């Protein structure tokens, strides 16, 4: 039988999902096939509506080797496993003459732990375990969540938290799940044969396509012990998020609460001398954390250094003592011991990492009103790690709607550890970038408006002129506004100011309800506006008339006092590069590209992206930022924009009446 061609396969898959073939999707599929065939790497910018999931799934399935697909969001993981993969596999089966298996794989804490559910939860204050179902009042939210989990446990096939609907609080889930460090291991656990996490791993070993998340991909790369099955092809969707997700996994944190929890958990499992040593070290650390330390700690203060060394050494003593001490009076001692060991090992590892003082790490102190003080350590860059771990021994495809910043892929490529495109060398991963465009006609569907007449924004200052501008724009648009702010304070000030000025247009504010509820309410009522910060720049998908004006209050550069970003910028400058462009401008360009992408989500969408920051047209870096945005029709004429918004609003109202 003749091997089916890629166009045949793609046509069958697109038909099965009820879509239409698009030139960008075909170009993407051909490029992915070529990269897999020659073992090279590919960066693909595919705009919203391209159908990029099929653009990479079809050539990957046709190739017949094991593929790992890593995504950033739960929504895309579910779309792949529940919709795209089932339909694609069935549609390709007659042509491929095989039906590839697929599976979802997540970190252990995402799965229900049957040991925790049936045997109880180790508690900090007393020996043994306690029954979380008896401890929580049945009428409390926690009690109701736990009872729902117990009922769900009898019917779920996956034990995956995301399959429990409606969801439960993080506090409740913590009572019935374990981290990989806390897990007893299948061979030692009475419920090992039924373990949901172990079953998910077994399914992944047998599957041709494994869908996972960026965090698990990062753990697989960083920790050395493989958690993903061997694979020949890696596809990273939502790849613009990868560097921040890997950085998050590689970041360590120490807080007084976390250290005291480790002390309590270990106290009854070790000899008195070891327990006292850890208690004393914890008290010394807590005292120092109450002082007003500076943000970034380029040199660890002497007192803090001694406190961290004492903590590290005390943890080491306790780790040895836990292994040597047995106490049969402790109920389910193995589980209690494992949790204590996990807590102490985590404190030890972070304390040791900070005291070792690697030049590749950034250490800083933070204080939050709600969470208190913390000491954090993160890698200066993850590019070397990604180059070494991600691009060796497999073909890698990275795709997103926003990878081409400032006109090329080299900025994103550098953050991933890739040399400029076209660079030759024995140890240089071979890659290319392609932009397959978008099915949308951005110049006809959208306007990019820069309010050049407004005063240059000051950091977190009140902007009366901006509120005047926002008021006029929202009135012209008839509501329908997504407000993207560079800080939560900015969003709050704008919401407070506009609620009294234009009460006829409800203003929803991030944090006042769950994000899901806010987006649902925003989409349901065209007169409503939604204001917020970071997660709204990337997480809102509201096609249609409810979102016809996207406002950015100012260019979203990192805060000047952000320890990690400022350290990265300084490192680039010391190496002879332009730190501002490599770090701050790239960060802002990525967010602005994502934010502008909220406007046009379907072929019938029309509207305006309004940037209330004159620097987009007056600053030297403005051209780089503009080149990162969709190719909207551009203007600084406020009267023209108000007329356009009013016309779009009138058309939307007429369509709704019909």
MOTA-V209376 format. One record per backbone hydrogen bond with DSSP energy under -1.0 kcal/mol. CO is the residue of the C=O (numbers start at 0). NH is the residue of the N-H. E is the energy in kcal/mol with one decimal. If there is no record, write none. Layout:
CO|NH|E, CO|NH|E
This chain:
4|8|-2.1, 5|9|-3.0, 6|10|-2.3, 7|11|-2.1, 8|12|-2.3, 9|13|-2.8, 10|14|-2.1, 11|15|-1.8, 12|16|-1.5, 13|18|-2.6, 14|17|-1.1, 21|25|-2.2, 22|26|-2.6, 23|27|-2.2, 24|28|-2.6, 25|29|-2.3, 26|30|-2.0, 27|31|-2.7, 28|32|-2.5, 29|33|-2.1, 30|34|-2.3, 31|35|-2.4, 32|36|-2.4, 33|37|-2.2, 34|39|-1.5, 40|431|-1.3, 41|397|-3.1, 42|433|-2.6, 43|399|-1.8, 44|435|-2.2, 46|49|-1.9, 50|54|-1.4, 51|55|-1.4, 52|56|-2.5, 53|57|-1.8, 55|59|-1.5, 56|60|-3.0, 57|61|-2.3, 58|62|-1.3, 65|231|-1.6, 65|232|-1.6, 66|209|-2.7, 67|234|-3.1, 68|211|-3.0, 69|236|-2.3, 70|213|-1.7, 72|76|-1.8, 73|77|-2.7, 74|78|-2.1, 75|79|-2.5, 76|80|-2.4, 77|81|-3.0, 78|82|-1.7, 78|83|-2.6, 79|84|-3.1, 82|86|-1.8, 83|87|-2.5, 84|88|-3.0, 85|89|-2.0, 86|90|-2.3, 87|91|-2.1, 88|92|-1.3, 91|95|-3.5, 92|96|-2.4, 100|207|-1.9, 100|208|-1.7, 102|210|-3.1, 106|109|-2.1, 107|110|-2.1, 109|160|-3.0, 112|116|-2.3, 113|117|-2.4, 114|118|-2.9, 115|119|-1.5, 120|129|-1.8, 127|122|-1.3, 129|120|-2.2, 130|134|-2.3, 131|135|-1.6, 136|139|-1.8, 139|143|-2.5, 140|144|-2.4, 141|145|-2.4, 142|146|-2.1, 143|147|-1.9, 144|148|-2.0, 145|149|-2.2, 146|150|-2.0, 147|151|-2.6, 148|152|-2.4, 151|154|-1.6, 151|155|-2.4, 158|111|-2.6, 159|162|-2.2, 160|163|-1.7, 168|172|-2.4, 169|173|-2.2, 171|174|-1.2, 172|175|-1.5, 175|112|-3.1, 178|182|-1.3, 184|187|-1.1, 184|188|-1.3, 188|191|-1.7, 190|193|-1.3, 194|198|-2.2, 195|199|-2.2, 196|200|-1.7, 197|201|-2.2, 198|202|-2.3, 199|203|-2.0, 200|204|-1.9, 201|205|-1.1, 207|66|-3.2, 208|102|-2.1, 209|68|-3.0, 210|104|-2.7, 211|70|-2.0, 212|216|-2.0, 213|217|-2.4, 214|218|-2.4, 215|219|-2.4, 216|220|-1.6, 217|221|-3.0, 218|222|-2.4, 231|394|-2.0, 232|67|-2.4, 233|396|-2.7, 234|69|-2.8, 235|398|-2.7, 237|240|-2.1, 238|241|-1.3, 240|244|-2.1, 241|245|-2.8, 242|246|-2.4, 243|247|-2.1, 244|248|-2.0, 245|249|-2.0, 247|250|-1.0, 251|376|-2.4, 253|374|-2.8, 254|258|-2.3, 255|259|-2.7, 256|260|-1.9, 257|261|-1.7, 258|262|-1.9, 259|263|-2.4, 260|264|-2.3, 261|265|-1.8, 262|266|-1.8, 265|268|-1.9, 270|274|-2.3, 271|275|-2.7, 272|276|-2.1, 273|277|-1.9, 274|278|-2.3, 275|279|-2.6, 276|280|-2.0, 277|281|-2.4, 278|282|-2.2, 279|283|-2.1, 280|284|-2.2, 281|285|-2.5, 282|286|-2.2, 283|287|-1.7, 284|288|-1.9, 287|290|-1.2, 290|292|-1.5, 294|364|-2.9, 300|304|-2.8, 301|305|-2.4, 302|306|-2.1, 303|307|-2.6, 304|308|-2.2, 305|309|-2.4, 306|310|-2.1, 307|311|-2.8, 308|312|-2.7, 309|313|-2.3, 310|314|-2.4, 311|315|-2.1, 312|316|-2.0, 313|317|-2.3, 314|318|-2.8, 315|319|-1.8, 316|320|-2.3, 317|321|-3.0, 318|322|-1.2, 320|324|-1.3, 326|329|-1.8, 331|335|-1.8, 332|336|-3.2, 333|337|-2.3, 334|338|-2.1, 335|339|-2.2, 336|340|-2.8, 337|341|-2.2, 338|342|-2.0, 339|343|-2.5, 340|344|-2.9, 341|345|-1.8, 342|346|-1.8, 343|347|-2.7, 344|348|-2.7, 345|349|-2.1, 346|350|-2.5, 347|351|-2.7, 348|352|-2.2, 349|353|-2.3, 350|354|-2.4, 351|355|-2.3, 357|360|-1.6, 359|379|-4.0, 361|377|-2.3, 362|296|-3.1, 363|375|-3.0, 365|373|-2.5, 367|371|-2.1, 371|367|-2.4, 373|365|-2.6, 374|253|-2.7, 375|363|-2.4, 376|251|-3.0, 377|361|-3.1, 381|385|-2.7, 382|386|-2.7, 383|387|-2.2, 384|388|-2.9, 385|389|-2.5, 385|390|-1.0, 394|233|-2.9, 395|41|-2.4, 396|235|-3.3, 397|43|-3.0, 398|238|-2.4, 399|45|-2.2, 402|404|-1.0, 404|407|-1.2, 407|404|-1.3, 408|412|-2.8, 409|413|-2.6, 410|414|-1.5, 411|415|-1.1, 412|417|-3.0, 413|416|-1.4, 419|422|-2.2, 429|40|-1.9, 431|42|-2.4, 433|44|-2.7, 436|46|-2.1, 439|441|-1.1, 440|444|-2.2, 441|445|-2.4, 444|606|-1.7, 445|632|-2.0, 446|608|-3.2, 447|634|-2.3, 448|610|-3.2, 449|451|-2.1, 450|453|-1.5, 457|460|-1.2, 462|466|-2.0, 463|467|-2.1, 464|468|-2.1, 465|469|-2.9, 466|470|-2.5, 467|471|-2.0, 468|472|-2.4, 469|473|-2.8, 470|474|-2.2, 471|475|-2.2, 472|476|-2.1, 473|478|-2.5, 479|547|-2.1, 479|548|-1.7, 480|529|-2.5, 481|550|-2.6, 482|531|-2.0, 483|552|-1.9, 486|490|-1.7, 487|491|-2.5, 488|492|-2.6, 489|493|-2.1, 490|494|-2.5, 491|495|-2.7, 492|496|-2.4, 493|497|-2.5, 494|498|-2.1, 497|501|-3.0, 501|504|-2.0, 505|528|-2.9, 507|530|-3.0, 508|511|-2.1, 513|517|-2.4, 514|518|-2.5, 515|519|-2.1, 516|520|-2.6, 517|521|-2.5, 518|522|-2.4, 519|523|-1.4, 520|524|-1.1, 524|527|-2.0, 525|479|-2.4, 528|507|-3.3, 529|482|-3.2, 530|509|-2.5, 531|484|-2.6, 532|535|-2.4, 533|536|-1.0, 534|538|-1.9, 543|546|-1.2, 547|607|-2.1, 548|481|-2.8, 549|609|-2.9, 550|483|-3.7, 551|611|-2.8, 554|556|-2.1, 558|561|-2.1, 561|565|-2.6, 562|566|-1.8, 563|567|-2.4, 564|568|-2.4, 565|569|-2.3, 566|570|-2.2, 567|571|-1.9, 568|572|-2.0, 569|573|-2.5, 570|574|-1.3, 571|576|-2.8, 572|575|-1.7, 577|581|-2.6, 578|582|-2.1, 579|584|-3.1, 582|586|-2.4, 583|587|-2.4, 584|588|-2.8, 585|589|-2.2, 586|590|-2.0, 587|591|-2.8, 588|592|-2.5, 589|593|-2.2, 590|594|-3.2, 591|595|-3.0, 592|596|-1.3, 594|597|-1.7, 595|598|-1.5, 601|604|-1.5, 606|446|-1.5, 607|549|-2.8, 608|448|-3.0, 609|551|-2.9, 610|450|-2.2, 612|615|-1.6, 613|616|-2.1, 613|617|-1.6, 614|618|-1.9, 618|621|-1.4, 620|624|-2.0, 621|625|-2.7, 622|626|-2.1, 624|627|-1.1, 625|628|-1.4, 629|631|-2.4, 632|447|-3.3, 634|449|-1.8, 636|640|-1.8, 637|641|-2.5, 638|642|-2.2, 639|643|-2.3, 640|644|-2.7, 641|645|-2.4, 642|646|-2.2, 643|647|-2.5, 644|648|-2.7, 645|649|-2.3, 646|650|-2.1, 647|651|-2.2, 648|652|-2.4, 649|653|-2.4, 650|654|-2.2, 651|655|-2.1, 652|656|-2.2, 653|657|-1.9
